[in-house]
Amino acid sequence: MLRNTLKQIVSDGNMAVMTHICAGIVYYQIDVGDSSYQLALNSMDDEWKTTYIYPVFKVITLMRWIRKAIETETLIQLK
């Protein structure tokens, strides 16, 4: 169970910061108050083939993928 809701994660100008890339998966860390989350995005998906991958995104920009990650339980709470 995540400590924060989707609304809390994407609000207040939170930023997603790229931490690393491995085997085509781009990992972002999202800090929300005293919690941190890891979001993994497959850069080989059709949606990302024509999208620039930036080192920092406003979290609201990634809301669609965060919602999917919450539904599939792949959004990892780090702390």
Biopython code that builds the backbone (N, CA, C, O; Angstrom):
import numpy as np
from Bio.PDB.StructureBuilder import StructureBuilder

atoms = [
    (1, "MET", "N", (0.846, -1.180, 0.000)),
    (1, "MET", "CA", (0.000, 0.000, 0.000)),
    (1, "MET", "C", (0.889, 1.240, 0.000)),
    (1, "MET", "O", (1.792, 1.366, 0.827)),
    (2, "LEU", "N", (0.625, 2.153, -0.935)),
    (2, "LEU", "CA", (1.417, 3.379, -1.036)),
    (2, "LEU", "C", (1.009, 4.359, 0.050)),
    (2, "LEU", "O", (-0.152, 4.415, 0.457)),
    (3, "ARG", "N", (1.967, 5.116, 0.503)),
    (3, "ARG", "CA", (1.733, 6.105, 1.545)),
    (3, "ARG", "C", (0.978, 7.324, 1.009)),
    (3, "ARG", "O", (0.264, 7.993, 1.755)),
    (4, "ASN", "N", (1.139, 7.610, -0.293)),
    (4, "ASN", "CA", (0.509, 8.782, -0.896)),
    (4, "ASN", "C", (-0.462, 8.369, -1.994)),
    (4, "ASN", "O", (-0.314, 7.309, -2.603)),
    (5, "THR", "N", (-1.452, 9.215, -2.238)),
    (5, "THR", "CA", (-2.397, 8.992, -3.327)),
    (5, "THR", "C", (-1.807, 9.530, -4.624)),
    (5, "THR", "O", (-0.825, 10.272, -4.608)),
    (6, "LEU", "N", (-2.409, 9.152, -5.739)),
    (6, "LEU", "CA", (-1.979, 9.676, -7.035)),
    (6, "LEU", "C", (-2.023, 11.195, -7.027)),
    (6, "LEU", "O", (-1.096, 11.846, -7.509)),
    (7, "LYS", "N", (-3.084, 11.759, -6.487)),
    (7, "LYS", "CA", (-3.235, 13.222, -6.444)),
    (7, "LYS", "C", (-2.091, 13.869, -5.672)),
    (7, "LYS", "O", (-1.569, 14.903, -6.090)),
    (8, "GLN", "N", (-1.699, 13.273, -4.555)),
    (8, "GLN", "CA", (-0.582, 13.824, -3.774)),
    (8, "GLN", "C", (0.734, 13.699, -4.522)),
    (8, "GLN", "O", (1.577, 14.594, -4.455)),
    (9, "ILE", "N", (0.913, 12.598, -5.231)),
    (9, "ILE", "CA", (2.161, 12.379, -5.957)),
    (9, "ILE", "C", (2.331, 13.390, -7.083)),
    (9, "ILE", "O", (3.431, 13.903, -7.288)),
    (10, "VAL", "N", (1.263, 13.682, -7.814)),
    (10, "VAL", "CA", (1.382, 14.564, -8.987)),
    (10, "VAL", "C", (1.164, 16.034, -8.665)),
    (10, "VAL", "O", (1.253, 16.869, -9.566)),
    (11, "SER", "N", (0.885, 16.378, -7.426)),
    (11, "SER", "CA", (0.606, 17.779, -7.089)),
    (11, "SER", "C", (1.842, 18.517, -6.601)),
    (11, "SER", "O", (2.926, 17.944, -6.484)),
    (12, "ASP", "N", (1.659, 19.780, -6.325)),
    (12, "ASP", "CA", (2.669, 20.636, -5.701)),
    (12, "ASP", "C", (3.966, 20.760, -6.493)),
    (12, "ASP", "O", (5.024, 21.000, -5.912)),
    (13, "GLY", "N", (3.896, 20.600, -7.808)),
    (13, "GLY", "CA", (5.096, 20.784, -8.620)),
    (13, "GLY", "C", (6.177, 19.757, -8.368)),
    (13, "GLY", "O", (7.352, 20.036, -8.608)),
    (14, "ASN", "N", (5.813, 18.564, -7.884)),
    (14, "ASN", "CA", (6.804, 17.517, -7.661)),
    (14, "ASN", "C", (7.516, 17.191, -8.962)),
    (14, "ASN", "O", (6.949, 17.318, -10.047)),
    (15, "MET", "N", (8.780, 16.765, -8.835)),
    (15, "MET", "CA", (9.597, 16.456, -9.999)),
    (15, "MET", "C", (9.995, 14.987, -9.983)),
    (15, "MET", "O", (10.197, 14.395, -8.923)),
    (16, "ALA", "N", (10.104, 14.413, -11.170)),
    (16, "ALA", "CA", (10.611, 13.050, -11.346)),
    (16, "ALA", "C", (12.028, 13.191, -11.886)),
    (16, "ALA", "O", (12.237, 13.797, -12.937)),
    (17, "VAL", "N", (12.991, 12.639, -11.178)),
    (17, "VAL", "CA", (14.397, 12.770, -11.538)),
    (17, "VAL", "C", (14.923, 11.407, -11.990)),
    (17, "VAL", "O", (14.795, 10.414, -11.274)),
    (18, "MET", "N", (15.519, 11.371, -13.191)),
    (18, "MET", "CA", (16.072, 10.132, -13.710)),
    (18, "MET", "C", (17.233, 9.689, -12.825)),
    (18, "MET", "O", (18.123, 10.481, -12.514)),
    (19, "THR", "N", (17.219, 8.424, -12.425)),
    (19, "THR", "CA", (18.302, 7.904, -11.600)),
    (19, "THR", "C", (19.236, 7.018, -12.399)),
    (19, "THR", "O", (20.449, 7.038, -12.185)),
    (20, "HIS", "N", (18.679, 6.235, -13.326)),
    (20, "HIS", "CA", (19.519, 5.388, -14.165)),
    (20, "HIS", "C", (18.700, 4.769, -15.292)),
    (20, "HIS", "O", (17.469, 4.815, -15.297)),
    (21, "ILE", "N", (19.426, 4.188, -16.248)),
    (21, "ILE", "CA", (18.810, 3.474, -17.362)),
    (21, "ILE", "C", (19.493, 2.113, -17.442)),
    (21, "ILE", "O", (20.720, 2.023, -17.388)),
    (22, "CYS", "N", (18.697, 1.056, -17.569)),
    (22, "CYS", "CA", (19.255, -0.290, -17.677)),
    (22, "CYS", "C", (18.364, -1.120, -18.599)),
    (22, "CYS", "O", (17.159, -1.226, -18.374)),
    (23, "ALA", "N", (18.953, -1.700, -19.624)),
    (23, "ALA", "CA", (18.239, -2.574, -20.557)),
    (23, "ALA", "C", (16.988, -1.919, -21.143)),
    (23, "ALA", "O", (15.953, -2.569, -21.289)),
    (24, "GLY", "N", (17.085, -0.647, -21.474)),
    (24, "GLY", "CA", (15.966, 0.056, -22.088)),
    (24, "GLY", "C", (14.914, 0.559, -21.117)),
    (24, "GLY", "O", (13.929, 1.168, -21.536)),
    (25, "ILE", "N", (15.104, 0.316, -19.830)),
    (25, "ILE", "CA", (14.171, 0.795, -18.817)),
    (25, "ILE", "C", (14.760, 2.054, -18.188)),
    (25, "ILE", "O", (15.903, 2.063, -17.730)),
    (26, "VAL", "N", (13.958, 3.115, -18.178)),
    (26, "VAL", "CA", (14.386, 4.395, -17.602)),
    (26, "VAL", "C", (13.743, 4.506, -16.222)),
    (26, "VAL", "O", (12.525, 4.400, -16.084)),
    (27, "TYR", "N", (14.570, 4.717, -15.213)),
    (27, "TYR", "CA", (14.091, 4.778, -13.832)),
    (27, "TYR", "C", (14.080, 6.223, -13.341)),
    (27, "TYR", "O", (15.063, 6.952, -13.478)),
    (28, "TYR", "N", (12.947, 6.618, -12.767)),
    (28, "TYR", "CA", (12.784, 7.948, -12.191)),
    (28, "TYR", "C", (12.472, 7.822, -10.706)),
    (28, "TYR", "O", (11.766, 6.910, -10.275)),
    (29, "GLN", "N", (13.011, 8.753, -9.940)),
    (29, "GLN", "CA", (12.680, 8.833, -8.521)),
    (29, "GLN", "C", (11.800, 10.049, -8.311)),
    (29, "GLN", "O", (12.082, 11.136, -8.816)),
    (30, "ILE", "N", (10.720, 9.847, -7.551)),
    (30, "ILE", "CA", (9.769, 10.910, -7.248)),
    (30, "ILE", "C", (9.721, 11.053, -5.734)),
    (30, "ILE", "O", (9.376, 10.108, -5.024)),
    (31, "ASP", "N", (10.066, 12.230, -5.248)),
    (31, "ASP", "CA", (10.016, 12.507, -3.809)),
    (31, "ASP", "C", (8.753, 13.281, -3.492)),
    (31, "ASP", "O", (8.462, 14.306, -4.109)),
    (32, "VAL", "N", (7.998, 12.771, -2.512)),
    (32, "VAL", "CA", (6.753, 13.391, -2.065)),
    (32, "VAL", "C", (6.835, 13.480, -0.549)),
    (32, "VAL", "O", (6.667, 12.479, 0.147)),
    (33, "GLY", "N", (7.091, 14.668, -0.044)),
    (33, "GLY", "CA", (7.259, 14.826, 1.400)),
    (33, "GLY", "C", (8.400, 13.957, 1.881)),
    (33, "GLY", "O", (9.522, 14.077, 1.388)),
    (34, "ASP", "N", (8.128, 13.077, 2.844)),
    (34, "ASP", "CA", (9.184, 12.203, 3.347)),
    (34, "ASP", "C", (9.163, 10.826, 2.684)),
    (34, "ASP", "O", (9.825, 9.902, 3.157)),
    (35, "SER", "N", (8.411, 10.683, 1.596)),
    (35, "SER", "CA", (8.345, 9.420, 0.847)),
    (35, "SER", "C", (9.053, 9.564, -0.493)),
    (35, "SER", "O", (9.124, 10.655, -1.058)),
    (36, "SER", "N", (9.576, 8.449, -0.993)),
    (36, "SER", "CA", (10.193, 8.404, -2.319)),
    (36, "SER", "C", (9.643, 7.207, -3.066)),
    (36, "SER", "O", (9.390, 6.153, -2.483)),
    (37, "TYR", "N", (9.462, 7.386, -4.371)),
    (37, "TYR", "CA", (8.930, 6.330, -5.223)),
    (37, "TYR", "C", (9.835, 6.149, -6.428)),
    (37, "TYR", "O", (10.500, 7.086, -6.870)),
    (38, "GLN", "N", (9.852, 4.915, -6.961)),
    (38, "GLN", "CA", (10.595, 4.628, -8.181)),
    (38, "GLN", "C", (9.607, 4.248, -9.268)),
    (38, "GLN", "O", (8.783, 3.349, -9.099)),
    (39, "LEU", "N", (9.707, 4.958, -10.399)),
    (39, "LEU", "CA", (8.870, 4.703, -11.557)),
    (39, "LEU", "C", (9.767, 4.186, -12.668)),
    (39, "LEU", "O", (10.762, 4.827, -13.009)),
    (40, "ALA", "N", (9.431, 3.037, -13.236)),
    (40, "ALA", "CA", (10.196, 2.450, -14.330)),
    (40, "ALA", "C", (9.403, 2.589, -15.625)),
    (40, "ALA", "O", (8.243, 2.184, -15.699)),
    (41, "LEU", "N", (10.038, 3.167, -16.648)),
    (41, "LEU", "CA", (9.388, 3.350, -17.942)),
    (41, "LEU", "C", (10.179, 2.600, -19.000)),
    (41, "LEU", "O", (11.397, 2.749, -19.099)),
    (42, "ASN", "N", (9.488, 1.802, -19.784)),
    (42, "ASN", "CA", (10.138, 1.059, -20.855)),
    (42, "ASN", "C", (10.304, 1.973, -22.060)),
    (42, "ASN", "O", (9.323, 2.321, -22.717)),
    (43, "SER", "N", (11.540, 2.361, -22.355)),
    (43, "SER", "CA", (11.792, 3.296, -23.443)),
    (43, "SER", "C", (11.577, 2.660, -24.813)),
    (43, "SER", "O", (11.624, 3.351, -25.831)),
    (44, "MET", "N", (11.343, 1.358, -24.847)),
    (44, "MET", "CA", (11.107, 0.670, -26.112)),
    (44, "MET", "C", (9.621, 0.610, -26.469)),
    (44, "MET", "O", (9.276, 0.207, -27.581)),
    (45, "ASP", "N", (8.736, 1.001, -25.550)),
    (45, "ASP", "CA", (7.308, 1.058, -25.856)),
    (45, "ASP", "C", (7.075, 2.046, -26.992)),
    (45, "ASP", "O", (7.793, 3.037, -27.123)),
    (46, "ASP", "N", (6.072, 1.766, -27.805)),
    (46, "ASP", "CA", (5.770, 2.630, -28.942)),
    (46, "ASP", "C", (5.561, 4.082, -28.530)),
    (46, "ASP", "O", (5.967, 4.994, -29.251)),
    (47, "GLU", "N", (4.935, 4.303, -27.385)),
    (47, "GLU", "CA", (4.669, 5.671, -26.915)),
    (47, "GLU", "C", (5.959, 6.459, -26.696)),
    (47, "GLU", "O", (5.989, 7.670, -26.910)),
    (48, "TRP", "N", (7.010, 5.784, -26.275)),
    (48, "TRP", "CA", (8.258, 6.470, -25.944)),
    (48, "TRP", "C", (9.234, 6.548, -27.115)),
    (48, "TRP", "O", (10.221, 7.280, -27.034)),
    (49, "LYS", "N", (8.987, 5.817, -28.198)),
    (49, "LYS", "CA", (9.917, 5.826, -29.331)),
    (49, "LYS", "C", (10.019, 7.200, -29.981)),
    (49, "LYS", "O", (11.051, 7.534, -30.563)),
    (50, "THR", "N", (8.965, 7.996, -29.889)),
    (50, "THR", "CA", (8.972, 9.321, -30.500)),
    (50, "THR", "C", (8.946, 10.431, -29.450)),
    (50, "THR", "O", (8.592, 11.569, -29.758)),
    (51, "THR", "N", (9.312, 10.109, -28.232)),
    (51, "THR", "CA", (9.287, 11.073, -27.129)),
    (51, "THR", "C", (10.703, 11.292, -26.616)),
    (51, "THR", "O", (11.477, 10.345, -26.478)),
    (52, "TYR", "N", (11.029, 12.526, -26.342)),
    (52, "TYR", "CA", (12.319, 12.815, -25.725)),
    (52, "TYR", "C", (12.282, 12.351, -24.270)),
    (52, "TYR", "O", (11.296, 12.553, -23.563)),
    (53, "ILE", "N", (13.355, 11.739, -23.850)),
    (53, "ILE", "CA", (13.473, 11.320, -22.460)),
    (53, "ILE", "C", (14.377, 12.331, -21.773)),
    (53, "ILE", "O", (15.576, 12.391, -22.046)),
    (54, "TYR", "N", (13.806, 13.110, -20.893)),
    (54, "TYR", "CA", (14.537, 14.152, -20.188)),
    (54, "TYR", "C", (15.005, 13.641, -18.829)),
    (54, "TYR", "O", (14.398, 12.730, -18.266)),
    (55, "PRO", "N", (16.079, 14.222, -18.301)),
    (55, "PRO", "CA", (16.556, 13.799, -16.983)),
    (55, "PRO", "C", (15.611, 14.203, -15.854)),
    (55, "PRO", "O", (15.630, 13.596, -14.784)),
    (56, "VAL", "N", (14.781, 15.227, -16.087)),
    (56, "VAL", "CA", (13.826, 15.684, -15.073)),
    (56, "VAL", "C", (12.505, 16.016, -15.766)),
    (56, "VAL", "O", (12.479, 16.710, -16.782)),
    (57, "PHE", "N", (11.418, 15.510, -15.203)),
    (57, "PHE", "CA", (10.067, 15.804, -15.678)),
    (57, "PHE", "C", (9.256, 16.355, -14.519)),
    (57, "PHE", "O", (9.489, 15.991, -13.366)),
    (58, "LYS", "N", (8.305, 17.230, -14.817)),
    (58, "LYS", "CA", (7.286, 17.532, -13.825)),
    (58, "LYS", "C", (6.456, 16.260, -13.694)),
    (58, "LYS", "O", (6.084, 15.654, -14.699)),
    (59, "VAL", "N", (6.168, 15.861, -12.479)),
    (59, "VAL", "CA", (5.475, 14.592, -12.245)),
    (59, "VAL", "C", (4.113, 14.568, -12.937)),
    (59, "VAL", "O", (3.681, 13.514, -13.405)),
    (60, "ILE", "N", (3.445, 15.689, -13.008)),
    (60, "ILE", "CA", (2.130, 15.742, -13.655)),
    (60, "ILE", "C", (2.229, 15.263, -15.099)),
    (60, "ILE", "O", (1.271, 14.696, -15.625)),
    (61, "THR", "N", (3.373, 15.482, -15.748)),
    (61, "THR", "CA", (3.591, 15.049, -17.125)),
    (61, "THR", "C", (3.557, 13.526, -17.235)),
    (61, "THR", "O", (3.164, 12.986, -18.269)),
    (62, "LEU", "N", (3.958, 12.849, -16.191)),
    (62, "LEU", "CA", (4.030, 11.384, -16.188)),
    (62, "LEU", "C", (2.824, 10.728, -15.511)),
    (62, "LEU", "O", (2.842, 9.528, -15.237)),
    (63, "MET", "N", (1.784, 11.510, -15.241)),
    (63, "MET", "CA", (0.639, 11.002, -14.476)),
    (63, "MET", "C", (0.046, 9.735, -15.087)),
    (63, "MET", "O", (-0.314, 8.808, -14.361)),
    (64, "ARG", "N", (-0.057, 9.690, -16.389)),
    (64, "ARG", "CA", (-0.636, 8.527, -17.063)),
    (64, "ARG", "C", (0.129, 7.246, -16.729)),
    (64, "ARG", "O", (-0.475, 6.207, -16.467)),
    (65, "TRP", "N", (1.462, 7.327, -16.740)),
    (65, "TRP", "CA", (2.292, 6.158, -16.464)),
    (65, "TRP", "C", (2.334, 5.855, -14.968)),
    (65, "TRP", "O", (2.456, 4.696, -14.572)),
    (66, "ILE", "N", (2.234, 6.876, -14.150)),
    (66, "ILE", "CA", (2.182, 6.663, -12.703)),
    (66, "ILE", "C", (0.885, 5.944, -12.346)),
    (66, "ILE", "O", (0.885, 5.021, -11.532)),
    (67, "ARG", "N", (-0.213, 6.367, -12.953)),
    (67, "ARG", "CA", (-1.504, 5.708, -12.711)),
    (67, "ARG", "C", (-1.423, 4.232, -13.101)),
    (67, "ARG", "O", (-1.877, 3.368, -12.351)),
    (68, "LYS", "N", (-0.848, 3.936, -14.271)),
    (68, "LYS", "CA", (-0.686, 2.547, -14.711)),
    (68, "LYS", "C", (0.176, 1.766, -13.717)),
    (68, "LYS", "O", (-0.130, 0.624, -13.377)),
    (69, "ALA", "N", (1.255, 2.399, -13.258)),
    (69, "ALA", "CA", (2.164, 1.732, -12.315)),
    (69, "ALA", "C", (1.464, 1.446, -10.983)),
    (69, "ALA", "O", (1.706, 0.407, -10.369)),
    (70, "ILE", "N", (0.614, 2.346, -10.540)),
    (70, "ILE", "CA", (-0.143, 2.103, -9.303)),
    (70, "ILE", "C", (-1.105, 0.931, -9.510)),
    (70, "ILE", "O", (-1.213, 0.053, -8.654)),
    (71, "GLU", "N", (-1.803, 0.919, -10.649)),
    (71, "GLU", "CA", (-2.768, -0.147, -10.933)),
    (71, "GLU", "C", (-2.095, -1.516, -11.042)),
    (71, "GLU", "O", (-2.655, -2.520, -10.601)),
    (72, "THR", "N", (-0.903, -1.561, -11.624)),
    (72, "THR", "CA", (-0.194, -2.830, -11.809)),
    (72, "THR", "C", (0.774, -3.130, -10.668)),
    (72, "THR", "O", (1.506, -4.120, -10.699)),
    (73, "GLU", "N", (0.764, -2.257, -9.659)),
    (73, "GLU", "CA", (1.617, -2.392, -8.481)),
    (73, "GLU", "C", (3.104, -2.433, -8.816)),
    (73, "GLU", "O", (3.869, -3.172, -8.197)),
    (74, "THR", "N", (3.512, -1.618, -9.821)),
    (74, "THR", "CA", (4.922, -1.531, -10.186)),
    (74, "THR", "C", (5.552, -0.206, -9.777)),
    (74, "THR", "O", (6.742, 0.009, -10.009)),
    (75, "LEU", "N", (4.771, 0.684, -9.172)),
    (75, "LEU", "CA", (5.328, 1.899, -8.590)),
    (75, "LEU", "C", (5.878, 1.491, -7.227)),
    (75, "LEU", "O", (5.122, 1.109, -6.334)),
    (76, "ILE", "N", (7.183, 1.575, -7.078)),
    (76, "ILE", "CA", (7.828, 1.064, -5.887)),
    (76, "ILE", "C", (8.057, 2.193, -4.889)),
    (76, "ILE", "O", (8.627, 3.230, -5.227)),
    (77, "GLN", "N", (7.610, 1.981, -3.669)),
    (77, "GLN", "CA", (7.864, 2.951, -2.599)),
    (77, "GLN", "C", (9.238, 2.626, -2.014)),
    (77, "GLN", "O", (9.458, 1.537, -1.484)),
    (78, "LEU", "N", (10.167, 3.598, -2.120)),
    (78, "LEU", "CA", (11.530, 3.386, -1.639)),
    (78, "LEU", "C", (11.672, 3.688, -0.170)),
    (78, "LEU", "O", (12.393, 2.994, 0.548)),
    (79, "LYS", "N", (10.985, 4.727, 0.283)),
    (79, "LYS", "CA", (11.007, 5.069, 1.717)),
    (79, "LYS", "C", (9.738, 5.773, 2.092)),
    (79, "LYS", "O", (9.558, 6.145, 3.252)),
]
sb = StructureBuilder()
sb.init_structure("model")
sb.init_model(0)
sb.init_chain("A")
sb.init_seg("    ")
for serial, (resi, resn, name, xyz) in enumerate(atoms, 1):
    if name == "N":
        sb.init_residue(resn, " ", resi, " ")
    sb.init_atom(name, np.array(xyz, "f"), 0.0, 1.0, " ", f" {name:<3s}", serial, name[0])
structure = sb.get_structure()
